[in-house]
Amino acid sequence: MVLFKDFRNQHYREFIEDVGDMKGVQEVLALSVIPHFTTLQKFISRIKTLYLRFTFRKTVNMFYSNDEKIPITAIDSSGFTSGYCSHYFSERTGKIRKHFLKTSISVDTDQQVITGFVASKSRVHDTRHAEKLLRQCHKTRKSDCYVMDRGYDSEAIHRLIRENLHANSVIPIRSWKNEVIGGTYRQEMACQFNDSIYPRRQLVENKFSVLKRKFNGDLKARTYLIQMKEIANKMIVCNLHRFLQFLIVGVFYRAVKIKIQNRYLFFFDPLSLYRGDSFAYTCQDT
């Protein structure tokens, strides 16, 4: 129910009121009694972040087979707003009291799936998120290439990707006039930069746009721990939303045309998405 609330982008009270009018949802969830909105709040405050991380990895694995690798992974960072002050009060006092939780994500540029995320309370440099995020997303699903903007330009990051993760890295260098470019991999970027792969980096920015437009860029929680769980829920819901999009597209574009008794029937088996079949269908006598 918590993920459904985040999918609908509602507050706890508003969501519980709507669920009371959704007879179909009550039947699917087997709800004999509508819970109080504080029940969901207490659940979020008590559940361990480890379980949310485990659920997130499960949503990632829905899109891939066991040993499938991602061709290109893009990494970037943005911020989720955390603030409850009145905008009118802020304008009158001239003080914009807004706090941001910096969040970095890794995205499969082919399927637009979030494969990893890291968040911090303070505004830290991109490279401080990069090492943890690279190890996390590579452990969840390996990738052949990582693409980042020049904010991640660092010889240490190149070395981590090339030597430890055994993948390729495409990061433009930050250079000024008359500056000597240090580092073997940074010199390689200066001489042999891959202009065909780098434009795919903008897809991670598109994913941030989807996250904030569809599921809101403001955090409703007030404490840092609950805010981190709320960000994890957004990532889970975003991947589930992407999976539903694949399911809907599959119904229209992967349907099978079958001729039975001079009648053409179209049937689609959604489980074929899990198995990776080119198509699947079931014939039943009517």
N, C-alpha and C positions, 0 to 999 in steps of 0.2 A: 504493500500500500504506500510505503514511503517513496518508492521509485515511481509509482503511478502519480503521486502528488507532484514530484519533480517534473514528470513528463507533462503534466497539465500546467505547471508553473503557477501553483497556487499556495496560499498560506494554509496552515493546519486547520483553522476554523472553517475557512471557506471550502476546503477540500472535503472535510467530514460532512458538511451540509449537503454538498453535491452528491456524495456517495449515498446518502440517505434517500436520494431520489433515483438512484441507478439500480433498478431491480436486477438487471442482467449482471452487473458487477458483483452484487451481493450473492447471486447464485454461483458465479464462477469461483469466488473466494470463500464460499460456504460460510457467510456471515449470518449467524442467527441474531446477533445484536450488533448495532453500529457502535464501534468503540468511541470513547471520548477523545478529543483531539490531543489531550495531554498524553494519551497512551503512545501515540506516534512520537511525540517529543521525548518521552522517557526512553523509548526504544533507541532513538538516535543517540541519545546521550550515553546509553549503557553499552551499545554494541561496540566491539573492538574494531579498530581500523583495519586490523589484519583480515577480518572477514570480508570487508568491503574490497580490499585489494584482491582477495581470492576470487570474489565475484567478478571483479573487473577483468581478471585474466581469463575467466571462463567466457566472458563476452568476446574477448579477442580471439580465442580459439574457435569460436563458432564460424569464423570466416576462412579458416585454413585447414589443410590436412595435417597429419602428424609432423612430417619433416619439411613442410613447405617453407621456403624462404621469401622474404619480401625483397623485391628488386631495388626499390629506392625508398628511404625513410627521410622525411623532412622534420626538422626540429626548430621550434621558435618559442617565444615567451610572450605573455601578455599579463593583464591584471584583472582580478575580480574585485569589484567595489564592495566595501564594507563600511556603511555609514548610515546612521539613523537620524541625523540632524535635519531639521526642516530647511528646504531650499530657500524659502522666504526669509527665515531667520538668518541664514548664511549670507544672503544678499544685503540684508539690512546692516549686519555687523561687519560685512566685508571680509569675513573669514570662511573659507570653504573647508569645512571639516570633513574630509574624506580620507579613508584609509584603503589601501589596496593590498591584496594578497597576490604576490607575484607567482604566476603559474607557468611552467614550461611543459609542453606536450610534444610527443613524437607521433607522426601520422604516416601511415602507408599511403603514398601518393597515388597508387593504382586504385585502391578500394576505398580510400578516404576513411580509414579506421584508425582510431586512437589506440596506439600500442603501449603508451606509457605516459606518466605525468609526475611532476614534482612541484610542490608548492612551498612557499616560505612566507613568514610573517613580514619580514623586512624586505626592502628593495635591494637585492644583491645583484652582482654582475652576472651576466649570462653564463660565463664560464664556470661559475660555482655550482650552477644547476646541471651543467652539461655532463660532467663525469658521472654523477649519480643516475641521471636520466638515461645516458647511453648504456650503462651496465644493466639498468632495469629493463629497458625495452628490448635489448639484445637477449636477455635471459628469457623474456616472454616469447619473443619471435625474432629469430635472426634475420639480418638484412645484409644485402650485398653492398649497399652504398648509403652513406649518410650525407644529407645536404643541409647546410646552415648558412646564415648570413654572416657578414663580416664581424658582427659583435662576438662571435665565437672563435675568432681567429686566434689560435694559440698552437704552438708547436706541441704542447703537452696533449691537447685534444687530438691532434693529428696522430700522434704516437699511440694514444690509447686506441683509436679506431683501427689504425693500420696494423699495429703489432700485437695488441691484446685481443681485439675483436675480429681481426683478420677480415676487414672490410675496406672499402674505398671511401675516401672523404673528399667532399667538394665544398671548400670554404674560401671565399675571396679574402685576400689579405688587406689589412689596414696599413697603408703606407703613405708617407708624405715625401715631399721633394728632398732629394739628397739623403734619403734614409737607407741604410744598409739592411737588407732583408736577412734576418737570421733564421736558422733552422732549415734542415734538409727538406722537409715536407712543405714548408712555407715558400721556399725557393721554387719547388716544383709547381705550386699553385701560381706563382708569378710567371712562370715560363710556359706551363702547359695546363692552363685552366680550361675545364670542360664547360663550354658555353651551352651545350645542348642539354645537359642534365640540370644545371643550376636553376633555370626558370621553373622547374617543378617545385621549388621551395615555396612559391607563393600559395600552393595548395594548403599548407599548414595555416596560413593566414586566413584562407577561406574557411577552414574548419573552426578557427576561433570566432569568425563571424557567425557561423551557424550556431555555435554554442551560445553566444550572447543574444542572438536574435530569437532563437527557438526556446532556449531554456533560461534566459535572463543572465545578464552579467553582474547582477547585484546579489550579494549573499545576505540571507535573512537571519542567519545565526549571529549571536553577539560574542560568544567566546571563541578563542582560536581553535580549540580542539574540535568543536562542533562545525566550525567553518571548514576545516580540513575534510571532515566527513561529508559535508555538503558538496564540496568540490568533487570528491570521489563519486558521489551519487550522480552528479552532472555528467561525468565521464562514462559511467555505466549506462545511463539513460541515453546518452548520445550514441553510443555503439548499438544499443538495442534499437534505437530509431533508424540507424543506418541499415541494420539487419532487416527491419520491416520494409524498408525501401527496396532492398534486394528481393524480398519475398513478393512484393507487389509487382515489381518489374518482371520477376520470373513467371508470374501467373499470366501476364500478357504476352511475353516474348519467348517463353520456353514451353508453351502449351503444345501438345502433340495432336496432330490431326489423324484420327482413326476412322476407318470406314467399317461399320458394322450394320449388316442387313440394309445395305444401300443408304445408310444414314451416316453423315459425318459428325463425329463427336470430338470435342476438345476436352482434354483432361490433363491436369497437372498435379504431380505429387510433390508437395513442399519438402518432403524428406530428401529429395534428390539434391537439394542444396547442401544438406549435411554430408551426403555420401559423395558429392562431387560428380554425380552422373551427368551426362550430356542431356538426358531427359528421362523421365520415368512416368509411367501411367498404369492405371488399373482398369480392367474391363469388367463390367458387371452386366448381367442380362437385365433388361428392362421390359 
